Amino acid sequence: MALERNKEICSAIKKANYEVASHGWRWIDYQNVSKKKEKNDMKLAVKSIKKKFGTQPAGWYTGRCSTNTLDLVIDNGNFLYCSDTYSDDLPYWIKKGNKKQLMVPYTLDNNDMRFATNQGFNSGEQFYNYLKDSFDALYEEGKTSPKMMSVGLHCRLIGRPGRIQSLKKFLNYVSKFKDIWICKRVDIAKHWIKHYSL
């Protein structure tokens, strides 16, 4: 719905060649919404993105799920990945009958949303240190098995002048390490599908 109301944003997304995933039709909690309503909202979101960008959204992330959300994503059958999971440091597959869905975990802790929550970050330095500590731990663990670090960013939050420096500082820090890959979720999904498909 936000894309329908902000045509200039759609043009900027196309021009920048950003990944287009869906965050749902409405910003509501679907926990107590009927399956029929949630399914219809999912269809509206997909239809809108197809209309604006000429393609199905690469991935799906409701973030305010019901017990039906994952089934609806799998039944849709056209998403490269779903990120409605916080349960691992690597992608994994879920099977439902003869269908499968790649899950690319999201994170709520390596996330700039914590600037807007209780017990969150109150300075860019806190955000930087948390990201750095998370990266250092995963990089160390990655010496024996691969790891993925997801960082949730929102332009209205990280884009504030007192916060953006922390992201720049973090990117400068990690770019000095060997054997890392900074990429989009769709790139992770395509890699996982190619090398670790069921």
C-alpha positions in Angstrom: 0.0 0.0 0.0 2.9 2.3 0.7 4.3 1.8 -2.8 0.9 2.6 -4.3 1.0 6.0 -2.5 4.7 6.8 -3.2 5.3 6.6 -6.9 8.6 8.5 -6.7 10.0 5.9 -4.3 9.2 3.2 -6.8 11.1 5.1 -9.5 14.1 5.4 -7.1 14.0 1.7 -6.3 14.0 0.8 -10.0 16.8 3.3 -10.8 19.0 1.9 -7.9 18.3 -1.7 -8.8 17.4 -2.5 -5.2 16.1 -5.9 -4.3 12.3 -5.9 -4.1 10.8 -8.1 -1.3 7.4 -7.7 0.3 6.7 -6.7 3.9 3.0 -7.2 3.5 0.0 -5.1 2.3 -0.7 -3.4 5.7 1.4 -2.8 8.8 -0.9 -4.8 11.1 -0.4 -7.7 13.5 -1.9 -10.7 11.7 -2.1 -12.9 14.8 -5.8 -12.5 15.2 -6.7 -11.9 11.5 -8.5 -14.6 9.6 -6.6 -16.7 7.1 -8.8 -15.5 4.3 -8.0 -11.9 5.1 -4.3 -12.5 5.4 -4.2 -14.5 2.2 -6.1 -11.6 0.4 -3.6 -9.1 1.8 -0.7 -11.2 0.6 -2.2 -11.3 -2.9 -2.7 -7.5 -2.9 0.9 -7.0 -1.9 2.2 -9.3 -4.6 0.0 -7.8 -7.2 1.1 -4.3 -6.4 4.8 -5.1 -6.6 4.2 -7.0 -9.9 2.4 -3.9 -11.2 5.1 -1.5 -10.1 8.2 -3.5 -10.9 7.1 -6.1 -13.4 8.2 -9.0 -11.3 7.1 -11.1 -8.3 8.8 -10.0 -5.0 11.9 -12.0 -4.4 11.2 -12.6 -0.8 8.6 -12.3 1.9 8.7 -11.0 5.5 5.5 -10.2 7.4 7.2 -9.7 10.7 3.8 -9.6 12.5 2.8 -13.2 11.7 -0.1 -15.4 12.4 -0.1 -19.2 12.7 -1.1 -19.2 9.0 1.6 -16.9 7.5 4.2 -19.6 6.7 1.6 -21.9 5.1 0.4 -19.0 3.0 4.0 -18.2 1.9 4.6 -21.8 1.0 1.2 -22.2 -0.8 2.1 -19.1 -2.9 5.1 -21.0 -4.1 6.8 -18.2 -5.8 9.1 -16.6 -3.2 12.8 -17.4 -3.4 12.9 -17.0 0.4 10.9 -16.2 3.5 12.5 -14.3 6.4 9.7 -14.8 9.0 12.2 -16.6 11.2 14.8 -15.6 13.8 16.0 -19.1 14.7 19.4 -19.5 13.1 22.6 -18.0 11.7 22.1 -19.8 8.4 19.4 -20.3 5.9 17.4 -23.6 6.0 14.6 -25.4 4.2 11.1 -26.1 5.4 9.1 -28.8 3.7 5.3 -29.0 3.5 4.1 -32.0 1.6 5.8 -31.9 -1.8 6.6 -28.2 -1.5 9.7 -26.6 0.1 10.5 -23.0 1.2 13.9 -21.5 1.8 14.0 -19.6 5.1 16.6 -16.8 5.3 16.6 -15.7 9.0 16.0 -12.1 10.0 17.3 -10.5 13.2 15.8 -8.3 15.8 19.0 -7.6 17.7 21.3 -6.5 14.9 18.6 -4.1 13.9 18.3 -0.3 13.9 14.7 -0.7 15.2 16.3 -0.9 18.6 16.9 2.8 18.3 13.1 3.1 18.7 12.4 0.6 21.4 12.8 0.3 25.2 16.2 -1.3 26.1 17.4 -0.3 22.7 20.4 1.7 21.4 20.6 5.3 22.5 23.7 6.1 20.5 25.4 5.2 17.2 28.3 3.9 19.2 26.2 1.4 21.0 24.8 0.2 17.6 28.3 0.0 16.1 29.7 -2.0 19.1 26.8 -4.4 19.1 27.2 -5.1 15.4 31.0 -5.4 15.7 30.7 -7.8 18.6 28.2 -9.9 16.7 30.4 -10.0 13.6 33.5 -10.9 15.6 31.7 -13.8 17.3 30.3 -15.1 14.0 33.6 -14.6 12.1 35.4 -16.6 14.8 32.8 -19.4 14.6 33.0 -19.2 10.8 36.5 -20.6 10.8 35.0 -24.0 11.3 31.5 -23.6 9.8 29.9 -20.9 7.7 27.8 -18.2 9.3 25.5 -15.5 8.2 25.0 -12.1 9.9 21.8 -10.3 9.1 21.5 -6.6 9.8 18.1 -5.0 9.8 18.1 -1.4 8.5 15.4 1.2 7.9 16.1 4.5 6.2 14.0 6.5 8.6 16.1 5.1 11.5 19.7 4.5 10.4 19.5 7.5 8.1 19.5 10.0 10.9 22.7 12.0 11.1 23.7 10.7 14.5 23.3 7.1 13.5 24.5 6.7 9.9 28.1 7.1 11.0 27.8 3.9 13.0 26.8 2.0 9.9 29.7 3.5 7.9 32.1 2.6 10.6 30.9 -1.0 10.8 31.1 -1.4 7.0 34.6 -0.1 7.0 35.5 -2.4 9.9 34.2 -5.7 8.3 35.5 -4.8 4.8 39.1 -5.4 6.2 38.4 -9.1 6.8 39.0 -11.9 4.4 36.4 -14.3 3.2 33.3 -12.2 3.9 30.5 -11.4 1.5 28.3 -8.3 2.0 25.2 -8.9 -0.1 21.4 -8.7 -0.4 19.0 -11.4 0.9 18.2 -12.4 -2.7 21.9 -13.1 -3.3 22.0 -15.3 -0.2 18.9 -17.1 -1.4 20.2 -17.8 -4.9 23.5 -19.0 -3.5 21.7 -21.3 -1.0 19.4 -22.7 -3.7 22.3 -23.3 -6.1 24.6 -25.1 -3.5 22.3 -26.4 -0.8 19.0 -27.2 -2.5 16.9 -30.1 -1.2 
